[in-house]
Amino acid sequence: MKRWKPQPRKYFGRSMIAAEATTTKEPMPELPEVETMRRGVAAVAGGTIKSAARTACSKRPISITPRVDRLAKRIVGKQIASVDRLGKRVVLRMETDDRLIFEPRMTGLVLVTDPPTTEHLRFRLTISKSKHKELLFWDRRGLGKVQLLDAKQYQAKLDDGSLGPDALVISANELQERMGGSRREIKVALLDQSKVAGVGNIYASELLHLAGVHPQARCDRLSSKQWARIHQQMLHVLHVAIEHEGSTLSDGTYRNALNDPGEYQNEHRVYDREGDRCPSCGGLVKRIVQAQRATFFCGKCQKKR
């Protein structure tokens, strides 16, 4: 069999993003995309916020809490202590220990350069004493959120059980402990952010393929060896995807902080490759729907036992 080489995946350029397009393939930014955003804006740490405001936008307004004038009163004049990530969220930690949280949801981007389109720009910070003079939040569909929490509110968010351990730090034993007793299908369980934070639809399909586990296998029927492989491949896939700055699919929505596309879509082994040959065994890549999301796998090397 010939050695498999990933086939380039097409994406649209900056000026070709459809203003209000919707597609079932459109993913929520996952851990690699959000970590790429975080790294891309990390240089604003040490800067001082000069202003914070909604931008003029005729589209569906995004959720900003508290009200922008109250939010601005708390952070203008304050230094950004660090830029962190919480699951699929970019977090600016202020010198006061307040946290300004950007939640991209389906189509949000955190940028430090001109956005893909001006009509979908939602929020702007201007910053002094920083390499980047602005930090922008752009969101085509308007489902994203900007939220300012004080230290107590932020800790309560960490403790409320809605967000599990980060996918890059959870151990294999903890992953099995948190999911192994469930009767849910493994692919569906991996998308549950209360169990493990950061994995989404694209990377769940990819890591299960590399682990050789059928996406419909029940969690409580997986062996410890299978859980170990799932954990190993989860780390591998996420780290490699971060190195490639995430996946930009054919709708072109996801961009890094400099408004450039990611490249991991060129490395996809099964995601969005229905009918292609499996790079591991030469079988056909199949597509099914789980929890209203498309799942891609090889029926030959990911057998349901």
NORZI-V126810 format. One record per residue. N is the residue number from 0. RES is the residue in one letter. NEAR is the number of other C-alpha atoms within 8 Angstrom. D_LAST is the distance of its C-alpha to the last C-alpha in Angstrom with 1 decimal. Layout:
# NORZI-V126810
n=N res=RES near=NEAR d_last=D_LAST
n=N res=RES near=NEAR d_last=D_LAST
This chain:
# NORZI-V126810
n=0 res=M near=3 d_last=26.2
n=1 res=K near=3 d_last=28.5
n=2 res=R near=5 d_last=27.9
n=3 res=W near=6 d_last=26.5
n=4 res=K near=5 d_last=29.1
n=5 res=P near=8 d_last=28.5
n=6 res=Q near=6 d_last=30.5
n=7 res=P near=6 d_last=33.0
n=8 res=R near=8 d_last=32.4
n=9 res=K near=6 d_last=35.4
n=10 res=Y near=9 d_last=36.9
n=11 res=F near=10 d_last=40.1
n=12 res=G near=7 d_last=43.1
n=13 res=R near=9 d_last=45.0
n=14 res=S near=7 d_last=47.2
n=15 res=M near=6 d_last=44.6
n=16 res=I near=11 d_last=42.4
n=17 res=A near=6 d_last=42.6
n=18 res=A near=5 d_last=44.4
n=19 res=E near=6 d_last=42.4
n=20 res=A near=5 d_last=39.4
n=21 res=T near=5 d_last=36.1
n=22 res=T near=5 d_last=32.8
n=23 res=T near=5 d_last=29.2
n=24 res=K near=5 d_last=28.3
n=25 res=E near=9 d_last=30.8
n=26 res=P near=9 d_last=29.0
n=27 res=M near=9 d_last=30.4
n=28 res=P near=15 d_last=31.5
n=29 res=E near=11 d_last=28.9
n=30 res=L near=12 d_last=29.7
n=31 res=P near=13 d_last=30.6
n=32 res=E near=14 d_last=33.0
n=33 res=V near=13 d_last=34.6
n=34 res=E near=12 d_last=35.0
n=35 res=T near=13 d_last=36.6
n=36 res=M near=14 d_last=39.0
n=37 res=R near=12 d_last=39.8
n=38 res=R near=7 d_last=40.7
n=39 res=G near=12 d_last=42.7
n=40 res=V near=13 d_last=44.9
n=41 res=A near=9 d_last=45.1
n=42 res=A near=9 d_last=48.6
n=43 res=V near=12 d_last=50.0
n=44 res=A near=11 d_last=49.7
n=45 res=G near=11 d_last=53.3
n=46 res=G near=11 d_last=54.6
n=47 res=T near=13 d_last=56.5
n=48 res=I near=15 d_last=55.7
n=49 res=K near=10 d_last=58.7
n=50 res=S near=10 d_last=57.4
n=51 res=A near=14 d_last=54.4
n=52 res=A near=10 d_last=54.4
n=53 res=R near=8 d_last=52.6
n=54 res=T near=8 d_last=53.4
n=55 res=A near=6 d_last=54.9
n=56 res=C near=10 d_last=52.0
n=57 res=S near=6 d_last=52.2
n=58 res=K near=7 d_last=48.5
n=59 res=R near=7 d_last=46.5
n=60 res=P near=8 d_last=47.4
n=61 res=I near=10 d_last=44.8
n=62 res=S near=9 d_last=44.7
n=63 res=I near=9 d_last=47.0
n=64 res=T near=9 d_last=47.7
n=65 res=P near=8 d_last=50.3
n=66 res=R near=7 d_last=52.7
n=67 res=V near=11 d_last=53.5
n=68 res=D near=7 d_last=57.0
n=69 res=R near=8 d_last=56.0
n=70 res=L near=12 d_last=53.1
n=71 res=A near=11 d_last=55.6
n=72 res=K near=7 d_last=58.2
n=73 res=R near=7 d_last=55.8
n=74 res=I near=10 d_last=54.6
n=75 res=V near=11 d_last=57.5
n=76 res=G near=7 d_last=59.4
n=77 res=K near=11 d_last=56.6
n=78 res=Q near=11 d_last=54.9
n=79 res=I near=15 d_last=51.2
n=80 res=A near=10 d_last=50.1
n=81 res=S near=10 d_last=46.6
n=82 res=V near=14 d_last=43.9
n=83 res=D near=9 d_last=40.5
n=84 res=R near=11 d_last=37.1
n=85 res=L near=8 d_last=35.3
n=86 res=G near=9 d_last=31.8
n=87 res=K near=14 d_last=32.5
n=88 res=R near=11 d_last=36.2
n=89 res=V near=16 d_last=39.2
n=90 res=V near=12 d_last=41.6
n=91 res=L near=12 d_last=45.3
n=92 res=R near=13 d_last=46.6
n=93 res=M near=14 d_last=50.4
n=94 res=E near=9 d_last=53.0
n=95 res=T near=5 d_last=53.4
n=96 res=D near=8 d_last=49.7
n=97 res=D near=11 d_last=49.1
n=98 res=R near=13 d_last=45.9
n=99 res=L near=12 d_last=45.9
n=100 res=I near=13 d_last=42.3
n=101 res=F near=13 d_last=41.2
n=102 res=E near=11 d_last=38.0
n=103 res=P near=16 d_last=37.2
n=104 res=R near=10 d_last=34.6
n=105 res=M near=11 d_last=33.9
n=106 res=T near=16 d_last=36.7
n=107 res=G near=17 d_last=38.9
n=108 res=L near=13 d_last=40.3
n=109 res=V near=15 d_last=42.4
n=110 res=L near=17 d_last=45.0
n=111 res=V near=13 d_last=48.1
n=112 res=T near=10 d_last=49.4
n=113 res=D near=7 d_last=50.1
n=114 res=P near=10 d_last=47.3
n=115 res=P near=8 d_last=45.7
n=116 res=T near=8 d_last=47.9
n=117 res=T near=6 d_last=50.8
n=118 res=E near=7 d_last=50.2
n=119 res=H near=11 d_last=47.0
n=120 res=L near=15 d_last=48.3
n=121 res=R near=14 d_last=48.1
n=122 res=F near=11 d_last=49.4
n=123 res=R near=13 d_last=51.5
n=124 res=L near=12 d_last=52.5
n=125 res=T near=11 d_last=55.5
n=126 res=I near=15 d_last=55.6
n=127 res=S near=9 d_last=58.5
n=128 res=K near=7 d_last=58.5
n=129 res=S near=12 d_last=55.2
n=130 res=K near=6 d_last=54.1
n=131 res=H near=9 d_last=52.7
n=132 res=K near=9 d_last=55.2
n=133 res=E near=10 d_last=52.8
n=134 res=L near=14 d_last=49.2
n=135 res=L near=14 d_last=48.0
n=136 res=F near=13 d_last=45.2
n=137 res=W near=13 d_last=44.4
n=138 res=D near=14 d_last=42.1
n=139 res=R near=10 d_last=41.9
n=140 res=R near=9 d_last=40.3
n=141 res=G near=12 d_last=42.0
n=142 res=L near=12 d_last=39.0
n=143 res=G near=14 d_last=39.5
n=144 res=K near=12 d_last=41.4
n=145 res=V near=12 d_last=44.0
n=146 res=Q near=11 d_last=44.6
n=147 res=L near=11 d_last=47.0
n=148 res=L near=11 d_last=46.3
n=149 res=D near=9 d_last=48.5
n=150 res=A near=9 d_last=47.1
n=151 res=K near=7 d_last=46.7
n=152 res=Q near=8 d_last=44.8
n=153 res=Y near=10 d_last=42.6
n=154 res=Q near=8 d_last=41.7
n=155 res=A near=8 d_last=41.0
n=156 res=K near=9 d_last=38.6
n=157 res=L near=9 d_last=36.8
n=158 res=D near=7 d_last=36.8
n=159 res=D near=7 d_last=35.8
n=160 res=G near=8 d_last=32.0
n=161 res=S near=9 d_last=31.4
n=162 res=L near=12 d_last=30.6
n=163 res=G near=10 d_last=28.2
n=164 res=P near=9 d_last=28.7
n=165 res=D near=11 d_last=29.0
n=166 res=A near=11 d_last=26.0
n=167 res=L near=6 d_last=28.2
n=168 res=V near=6 d_last=29.2
n=169 res=I near=10 d_last=26.3
n=170 res=S near=7 d_last=25.0
n=171 res=A near=10 d_last=21.5
n=172 res=N near=7 d_last=22.1
n=173 res=E near=8 d_last=23.6
n=174 res=L near=14 d_last=20.8
n=175 res=Q near=10 d_last=18.4
n=176 res=E near=8 d_last=21.1
n=177 res=R near=8 d_last=21.7
n=178 res=M near=11 d_last=18.2
n=179 res=G near=11 d_last=16.1
n=180 res=G near=8 d_last=17.4
n=181 res=S near=8 d_last=16.7
n=182 res=R near=7 d_last=14.6
n=183 res=R near=9 d_last=14.9
n=184 res=E near=11 d_last=12.6
n=185 res=I near=11 d_last=12.9
n=186 res=K near=12 d_last=15.0
n=187 res=V near=11 d_last=17.3
n=188 res=A near=11 d_last=17.7
n=189 res=L near=12 d_last=18.9
n=190 res=L near=11 d_last=21.5
n=191 res=D near=9 d_last=23.0
n=192 res=Q near=12 d_last=26.2
n=193 res=S near=9 d_last=26.9
n=194 res=K near=13 d_last=23.9
n=195 res=V near=16 d_last=24.5
n=196 res=A near=14 d_last=27.3
n=197 res=G near=11 d_last=27.4
n=198 res=V near=13 d_last=23.9
n=199 res=G near=12 d_last=24.0
n=200 res=N near=11 d_last=22.3
n=201 res=I near=8 d_last=23.1
n=202 res=Y near=11 d_last=22.1
n=203 res=A near=13 d_last=18.9
n=204 res=S near=15 d_last=17.6
n=205 res=E near=13 d_last=19.2
n=206 res=L near=12 d_last=18.0
n=207 res=L near=15 d_last=14.3
n=208 res=H near=14 d_last=14.8
n=209 res=L near=8 d_last=16.6
n=210 res=A near=10 d_last=14.1
n=211 res=G near=9 d_last=11.3
n=212 res=V near=13 d_last=9.2
n=213 res=H near=12 d_last=8.2
n=214 res=P near=13 d_last=11.1
n=215 res=Q near=8 d_last=9.8
n=216 res=A near=12 d_last=7.4
n=217 res=R near=11 d_last=9.7
n=218 res=C near=14 d_last=12.1
n=219 res=D near=10 d_last=12.5
n=220 res=R near=7 d_last=9.0
n=221 res=L near=10 d_last=9.4
n=222 res=S near=6 d_last=11.2
n=223 res=S near=7 d_last=14.8
n=224 res=K near=6 d_last=14.3
n=225 res=Q near=10 d_last=11.9
n=226 res=W near=12 d_last=14.7
n=227 res=A near=10 d_last=17.3
n=228 res=R near=9 d_last=16.0
n=229 res=I near=12 d_last=15.8
n=230 res=H near=11 d_last=19.4
n=231 res=Q near=9 d_last=20.6
n=232 res=Q near=12 d_last=19.7
n=233 res=M near=12 d_last=21.0
n=234 res=L near=10 d_last=24.3
n=235 res=H near=8 d_last=24.4
n=236 res=V near=11 d_last=23.9
n=237 res=L near=12 d_last=26.3
n=238 res=H near=9 d_last=29.0
n=239 res=V near=9 d_last=29.0
n=240 res=A near=12 d_last=29.1
n=241 res=I near=12 d_last=32.1
n=242 res=E near=7 d_last=33.8
n=243 res=H near=10 d_last=33.6
n=244 res=E near=14 d_last=34.9
n=245 res=G near=14 d_last=32.0
n=246 res=S near=13 d_last=30.9
n=247 res=T near=15 d_last=33.5
n=248 res=L near=12 d_last=32.0
n=249 res=S near=8 d_last=34.0
n=250 res=D near=10 d_last=35.8
n=251 res=G near=13 d_last=37.4
n=252 res=T near=8 d_last=37.4
n=253 res=Y near=14 d_last=36.2
n=254 res=R near=12 d_last=38.9
n=255 res=N near=16 d_last=39.7
n=256 res=A near=14 d_last=42.8
n=257 res=L near=10 d_last=45.0
n=258 res=N near=12 d_last=43.7
n=259 res=D near=7 d_last=42.0
n=260 res=P near=11 d_last=38.5
n=261 res=G near=13 d_last=35.5
n=262 res=E near=11 d_last=34.0
n=263 res=Y near=13 d_last=30.3
n=264 res=Q near=12 d_last=29.5
n=265 res=N near=9 d_last=30.4
n=266 res=E near=8 d_last=27.6
n=267 res=H near=9 d_last=24.8
n=268 res=R near=10 d_last=21.9
n=269 res=V near=14 d_last=20.0
n=270 res=Y near=12 d_last=21.9
n=271 res=D near=5 d_last=24.1
n=272 res=R near=10 d_last=23.4
n=273 res=E near=11 d_last=21.9
n=274 res=G near=7 d_last=22.5
n=275 res=D near=7 d_last=23.3
n=276 res=R near=8 d_last=21.8
n=277 res=C near=12 d_last=19.2
n=278 res=P near=9 d_last=21.3
n=279 res=S near=6 d_last=18.8
n=280 res=C near=7 d_last=17.8
n=281 res=G near=8 d_last=20.0
n=282 res=G near=10 d_last=17.4
n=283 res=L near=12 d_last=18.4
n=284 res=V near=15 d_last=18.0
n=285 res=K near=11 d_last=17.0
n=286 res=R near=9 d_last=18.3
n=287 res=I near=7 d_last=17.2
n=288 res=V near=8 d_last=19.0
n=289 res=Q near=9 d_last=17.9
n=290 res=A near=5 d_last=20.7
n=291 res=Q near=5 d_last=23.2
n=292 res=R near=8 d_last=22.3
n=293 res=A near=10 d_last=21.1
n=294 res=T near=12 d_last=17.8
n=295 res=F near=14 d_last=17.5
n=296 res=F near=15 d_last=14.6
n=297 res=C near=14 d_last=13.8
n=298 res=G near=11 d_last=11.4
n=299 res=K near=8 d_last=11.7
n=300 res=C near=9 d_last=11.3
n=301 res=Q near=12 d_last=9.1
n=302 res=K near=10 d_last=6.1
n=303 res=K near=7 d_last=3.8
n=304 res=R near=3 d_last=0.0
